[in-house]
Amino acid sequence: MRKKNNQRREQPPEGVPVEKNGEYIADVVGFGHDGEGVGRVDGFTLFIHGALPGERVRVKVLKVKKQYGYAKLLEILEASPDRVDAPCPIYKQCGGCQLQHLSYEAQLRWKRQLVIDNLTRIGKLQVAGEEQEEGVAVHPTLGMSDPWRYRNKAQVPIGLGSEEGGLVGGFYAQGSHRIIDMKACLIQHENNDTVVAAVKRIARELGIRPYDEESGKGLLRHVIARCGFNTGEIMVVLVTNGKDISRADELVGLIREEIPGVRSICQNVNMERTNVIFGSETKVLWGSDVIYDTIGDIRFAISARSFYQVNPVQTEVLYGKALEYAQLTGEEIVIDAYCGIGTISLFLAQRAGKVYGVEIVPEAIEDARRNALLNGVRNAEFEVGAAEAVIPAWKQQGVTPDVIVVDPPRKGCDAALLETIVAMRPERVVYVSCNPSTLARDLRVLEDGGYRTVEVQPVDMFPHTAHVEVVCSLIYKGFDSLKC
């Protein structure tokens, strides 16, 4: 059902029942992977940001391809019972969150279903359910009792405002590089809001020019705020398009004056025309080069560029589940591939005989070694390099792991690493993933290599976003005596 629209129309691909700029009534039948509604108009798929499954909506088509299109939500004609009012005043403009308009209980259900859909569609795995007793057990998503103010790190782009010489800082609008100026973010720790607001105000007062992506001019590119949930310590990192900051002493003095708890003020220099946030040079303007925080009984030193899980409350839940799946008795040899700064390694070391961690980023390994010393951990060893190269070298040295833990980036495990795991045949593999689709792909490889996926536990590390973390337990099928 189309309504009249006076805007110029582009001819749609042959056989497509919608036109660009046309208005239609769509029935929303599901979610896309980025949390957008999947609508149908005469059988044609439209992705609709802000629409929920079960809703009937009026939309305006923005883009049309042969198999699908994108549309803007204009009006909700029949609302989902799971729809709630988003509490954030800039939610509709900001692209930081995708699911504030969906009840938290429904978010947890959808994230579990997202994992199931990927395991069955991509991984070709059989999932146990009400009508199917055998198969992989996919448990309900572990959520937060209070799913707000959970992030310990904010990376806020700075740009030109609409006023002459104006400076804005916030998150990008959905699908763009237009900065939505913000006063507060409801998923950030309050300390991060304090840091960002103070630096923006001080930069305006001192006349520090914001970076302009189009011209490549201006100084201040990003403000990064990090805070220790359990220590209260704060780090401020200023990413600049140049090595020199005019009135730097005043800047540092005002930041120290206005931000209680600040322990470190750093500058990172990035003079490249790129979307990558950090440059290669980081220096301390004042204070320490690290701040500290704890997860469980483990203390971590966090530097400006350290990878450290942004939700420490759920990180403890995630790592606790990884420990459970590893089934350690105190004697096992464990390899932690993609070990980062040693977060999982140090948890494993509490219950393992020996832990070997490998990571391709040298700075991360330095942090891992420092964190091991900080916690008096003597049964963990760390090495720089690609896991698929280092682990076979360890094998030649006589290292035979009982358990291998992997926590790869979103692109999943390197194919050579998966081949190495299959060749080494550890009794157990624990796979921690931030991307259900690459997880499913890799599980298929491990299954074909002789492993069985036993349990899958989704963990909601990022409430109100479309992301879900997953931890999986796999056993080698040759160990017939194992009880699972």
Backbone hydrogen bonds, N-H to C=O, Kabsch-Sander energy under -0.5 kcal/mol:
donor,donor_aa,acceptor,acceptor_aa,energy
3,K,23,E,-1.6
16,V,13,P,-2.1
20,K,10,E,-0.6
21,N,61,V,-2.9
22,G,19,E,-1.9
23,E,3,K,-0.7
24,Y,59,V,-2.1
25,I,1,M,-0.7
26,A,24,Y,-0.5
26,A,57,V,-3.1
27,D,40,R,-1.8
28,V,26,A,-0.5
28,V,55,E,-3.0
29,V,27,D,-0.6
29,V,38,V,-3.0
30,G,38,V,-0.9
32,G,36,E,-3.1
35,G,32,G,-1.8
37,G,48,I,-2.5
38,V,30,G,-3.1
39,G,37,G,-0.7
39,G,46,L,-3.5
40,R,27,D,-1.9
41,V,44,F,-2.1
44,F,41,V,-2.1
45,T,67,Q,-0.7
46,L,39,G,-2.3
47,F,69,G,-2.6
48,I,37,G,-3.2
48,I,46,L,-0.6
49,H,47,F,-0.5
49,H,71,A,-0.7
51,A,48,I,-1.7
54,G,28,V,-2.8
55,E,52,L,-1.8
56,R,78,E,-1.5
57,V,26,A,-2.7
58,R,75,E,-2.9
59,V,24,Y,-2.8
60,K,72,K,-2.1
61,V,22,G,-2.7
62,L,70,Y,-3.2
63,K,70,Y,-1.7
65,K,68,Y,-2.5
69,G,45,T,-1.6
70,Y,63,K,-2.4
71,A,47,F,-2.4
72,K,60,K,-3.1
73,L,49,H,-0.5
74,L,58,R,-2.7
75,E,58,R,-1.8
77,L,56,R,-2.2
77,L,75,E,-0.7
78,E,56,R,-2.0
83,R,80,S,-1.6
84,V,101,H,-2.2
91,Y,88,C,-1.3
93,Q,90,I,-0.8
94,C,90,I,-2.8
95,G,172,Y,-2.3
98,Q,464,H,-1.7
99,L,464,H,-2.6
102,L,99,L,-1.9
103,S,82,D,-2.6
107,Q,103,S,-2.1
108,L,104,Y,-2.1
109,R,105,E,-1.7
110,W,106,A,-2.6
111,K,107,Q,-2.4
112,R,108,L,-1.7
113,Q,109,R,-2.2
114,L,110,W,-2.6
115,V,111,K,-1.8
116,I,112,R,-2.4
117,D,113,Q,-3.0
118,N,114,L,-1.8
119,L,115,V,-2.5
120,T,116,I,-2.4
121,R,117,D,-2.6
122,I,118,N,-2.0
123,G,118,N,-1.8
125,L,119,L,-2.4
127,V,125,L,-0.6
128,A,136,V,-2.3
129,G,132,Q,-3.6
136,V,126,Q,-3.2
137,A,454,V,-2.0
138,V,136,V,-0.7
139,H,137,A,-0.7
139,H,456,V,-2.4
142,L,458,P,-2.3
143,G,141,T,-0.8
148,W,146,D,-1.1
149,R,186,L,-2.5
151,R,187,I,-2.6
152,N,310,V,-2.2
154,A,225,A,-2.5
156,V,154,A,-0.6
156,V,223,V,-2.8
158,I,221,R,-3.2
159,G,168,V,-2.6
161,G,166,G,-1.5
166,G,163,E,-2.5
168,V,159,G,-2.7
170,G,157,P,-1.4
171,F,180,I,-0.8
173,A,178,R,-2.7
174,Q,93,Q,-1.0
176,S,173,A,-2.0
179,I,177,H,-0.6
180,I,171,F,-2.8
181,D,179,I,-0.8
182,M,169,G,-2.0
188,Q,185,C,-1.4
189,H,151,R,-2.3
192,N,189,H,-1.2
193,D,189,H,-1.3
194,T,190,E,-2.2
195,V,191,N,-2.2
196,V,192,N,-2.5
197,A,193,D,-2.6
198,A,194,T,-2.2
199,V,195,V,-2.7
200,K,196,V,-2.3
201,R,197,A,-2.2
202,I,198,A,-2.8
203,A,199,V,-2.7
204,R,200,K,-2.1
205,E,201,R,-2.2
206,L,202,I,-2.4
207,G,203,A,-0.6
207,G,204,R,-0.8
208,I,203,A,-2.5
211,Y,220,L,-2.4
212,D,217,K,-3.1
213,E,211,Y,-0.6
216,G,212,D,-2.7
219,L,209,R,-1.8
220,L,209,R,-2.3
221,R,219,L,-0.6
221,R,239,V,-3.0
222,H,239,V,-1.3
223,V,156,V,-2.3
224,I,237,V,-3.0
225,A,154,A,-2.3
225,A,223,V,-0.5
226,R,235,M,-2.3
227,C,152,N,-2.3
228,G,233,E,-2.7
229,F,227,C,-0.7
232,G,228,G,-2.7
234,I,261,G,-1.9
235,M,226,R,-2.9
236,V,264,S,-2.6
237,V,224,I,-2.9
238,L,266,C,-2.5
239,V,222,H,-2.4
239,V,237,V,-0.6
240,T,238,L,-0.6
240,T,268,N,-2.9
241,N,219,L,-2.9
242,G,240,T,-1.0
246,S,244,D,-0.6
248,A,245,I,-1.1
251,L,247,R,-2.4
252,V,248,A,-2.7
253,G,249,D,-2.5
254,L,250,E,-2.6
255,I,251,L,-2.2
256,R,252,V,-2.4
257,E,253,G,-1.8
258,E,254,L,-2.3
259,I,255,I,-1.7
262,V,259,I,-1.5
263,R,234,I,-3.2
264,S,234,I,-1.3
265,I,286,W,-2.7
266,C,236,V,-3.1
267,Q,283,K,-3.0
268,N,238,L,-2.4
269,V,281,E,-2.6
270,N,240,T,-2.9
270,N,268,N,-0.6
274,T,272,E,-1.5
281,E,269,V,-0.8
282,T,280,S,-0.5
283,K,267,Q,-2.8
285,L,265,I,-2.7
285,L,283,K,-0.5
286,W,265,I,-1.9
288,S,263,R,-2.3
291,I,302,I,-2.0
293,D,300,F,-1.9
295,I,298,I,-2.4
298,I,295,I,-2.0
300,F,293,D,-3.5
302,I,291,I,-3.3
302,I,300,F,-0.5
303,S,301,A,-0.5
304,A,289,D,-0.5
306,S,303,S,-1.0
308,Y,306,S,-0.7
315,T,311,N,-2.0
316,E,312,P,-1.5
317,V,313,V,-1.0
318,L,314,Q,-3.0
319,Y,315,T,-3.0
320,G,316,E,-1.8
321,K,317,V,-1.8
322,A,318,L,-2.0
323,L,319,Y,-2.5
324,E,320,G,-2.0
325,Y,321,K,-2.4
326,A,322,A,-1.6
327,Q,323,L,-1.0
327,Q,324,E,-0.7
328,L,323,L,-0.6
330,G,351,R,-0.8
334,V,332,E,-0.5
334,V,354,K,-2.8
335,I,403,V,-2.2
336,D,356,Y,-3.4
337,A,335,I,-0.7
337,A,405,V,-2.5
338,Y,358,V,-0.7
339,C,336,D,-0.5
339,C,358,V,-2.4
342,G,339,C,-2.1
343,T,339,C,-0.6
346,L,342,G,-2.4
347,F,343,T,-1.1
348,L,344,I,-2.7
349,A,345,S,-2.5
350,Q,346,L,-0.7
350,Q,347,F,-0.8
351,R,348,L,-1.9
352,A,348,L,-1.2
353,G,332,E,-2.1
354,K,332,E,-1.9
355,V,379,N,-2.8
356,Y,334,V,-2.8
357,G,381,E,-3.2
358,V,336,D,-2.1
359,E,383,E,-1.6
365,I,361,V,-1.6
366,E,362,P,-2.1
367,D,363,E,-2.1
368,A,364,A,-2.4
369,R,365,I,-2.6
370,R,366,E,-2.2
371,N,367,D,-2.7
372,A,368,A,-2.1
373,L,369,R,-2.1
374,L,370,R,-2.4
375,N,371,N,-1.4
376,G,373,L,-1.2
377,V,372,A,-2.7
378,R,376,G,-0.7
381,E,355,V,-2.5
383,E,357,G,-2.2
385,G,359,E,-1.9
389,A,386,A,-1.7
390,V,386,A,-2.8
391,I,387,A,-2.4
393,A,389,A,-1.0
394,W,390,V,-2.3
395,K,391,I,-2.1
396,Q,392,P,-2.0
397,Q,393,A,-1.2
398,G,395,K,-1.7
399,V,394,W,-2.6
400,T,398,G,-0.7
402,D,333,I,-2.8
403,V,333,I,-1.6
404,I,428,R,-2.0
405,V,335,I,-3.2
406,V,430,V,-2.5
407,D,337,A,-0.9
412,G,409,P,-2.3
417,L,414,D,-0.6
418,L,414,D,-1.9
419,E,415,A,-2.0
420,T,416,A,-2.0
421,I,417,L,-2.6
422,V,418,L,-2.3
423,A,419,E,-2.2
424,M,420,T,-2.4
425,R,421,I,-2.1
428,R,402,D,-2.1
429,V,474,L,-2.1
430,V,404,I,-2.3
431,Y,429,V,-0.6
431,Y,472,C,-1.7
432,V,406,V,-3.4
432,V,430,V,-0.6
433,S,431,Y,-0.5
433,S,470,V,-3.3
439,L,435,N,-2.2
440,A,436,P,-2.3
441,R,437,S,-1.9
442,D,438,T,-2.3
443,L,439,L,-2.7
444,R,440,A,-1.8
445,V,441,R,-1.3
446,L,442,D,-2.3
447,E,443,L,-3.0
448,D,444,R,-2.4
449,G,445,V,-1.1
450,G,447,E,-1.6
451,Y,446,L,-2.3
452,R,475,I,-2.7
454,V,452,R,-0.6
454,V,473,S,-3.1
455,E,473,S,-1.0
456,V,137,A,-2.7
457,Q,471,V,-2.9
459,V,469,E,-3.4
460,D,142,L,-2.7
461,M,459,V,-1.5
465,T,462,F,-1.6
469,E,459,V,-2.1
470,V,433,S,-2.8
471,V,457,Q,-1.8
472,C,431,Y,-2.5
473,S,455,E,-2.5
474,L,429,V,-2.4
474,L,472,C,-0.5
475,I,452,R,-2.0
476,Y,427,E,-2.2
477,K,450,G,-2.9
479,F,476,Y,-1.8
480,D,478,G,-1.8
482,L,479,F,-1.6
484,C,482,L,-0.6
